[in-house]
Amino acid sequence: MLVRLATSEDIPQLVQMRWDFSEEEHANNVVTFEEFIQICSEFLLKAIQSGDWYIWIAEFDGSLVSHMYLQLIHKVPRPGKSSDPYYGYVTNV
């Protein structure tokens, strides 16, 4: 098993995994899978390019088997507080 950061080449598999993961939620949804592909692909491409999202994937025999998303959220600076400029939002582990 290989754990690595996702690239734009992983987007189709990530979209499919996201759709499958949310199957119960979209059972009565007005968004079709084709529409979701467009929406999610655009989001993931921007996320990967932004530097504020880190998407780790676990790959086995060339297929994605798991993923985890971490978004860095910039904090507003405050005097006398830690110089650490981020919070981390973790989702879809």
N, C-alpha and C positions, 0 to 999 in steps of 0.2 A: 504494500500500500504506500502510495506517495501522497504527502500533504504539501500543498503549494498554494501560492496566490493565484487567483483566477486571472485569466486573460480574456480578451475579446473573443477569442476562439471558443471559449467555454460557454458563451452566452446562450446558444441554443439549448444545451443540456440544462443550464441553470433555469431557463424559462420553463422548460418541461417539468423540472423538479418542483418549481414554485407552483405551477398549475396543479400538479399531482398532490402536493402538500396541502393545498387549499381546496381540494375537491368538494368537501362538504359545504364550504362557504359559497362556492360558485354554482351549486346545483340548480338554483333558480335565478342565477345572475343573467343580466341582459348583455354582458360582455361575452362575446364568442372567443374561442381559443385563438382564432386568427387575429382578433383585435387585441387580445392579451399579449400575443407575441410581439406586436408592434410597441405597445405601451411598456412592457417589461424590458424588452431589448433596449429601447432608448434609455430607460432608467439605468440599467446595468452598465451600458457603455459609458454614460456620464459618470456613474459612480466609480467605475474602474479608472477612468481618466482624471478624476477630481483630486485624488490624493487624500480625500477625507473619508473614503470608504476602503476597507480592506476586506476582501472576500477570499477566505481560505476554502479550499476544496480538498476532499480526500478522493483520490483516484485509484481504481483497482482495475488492472487489465485494460486500460484506456478508457474506462467509463467512470463518470462521477458517481460516487456512492454517498457522499455527504457534503455539506457546505455549512459555513458559518460566516455571518456578516458582522463587521464592527465598523461603526461610524464614529469618527472623531468629531466632537462638538466643541467648538471654540468657546472658551469662557471669556467674559468681559474682565479685563484686568482690574484689580483692586489693590490699593496700597497696603502693604504689610501682609499680604497673602502669598501663598506659594506661587512661584513663577511658572508652575505647570499650566500650560494654556488650554488643556483639553479635558473633557469628560469622554468616556467611551460608552457608546450605546451598542449592546450586543443583541443580536436577534438571529433566529433560525439556526440554533445550534443543533 
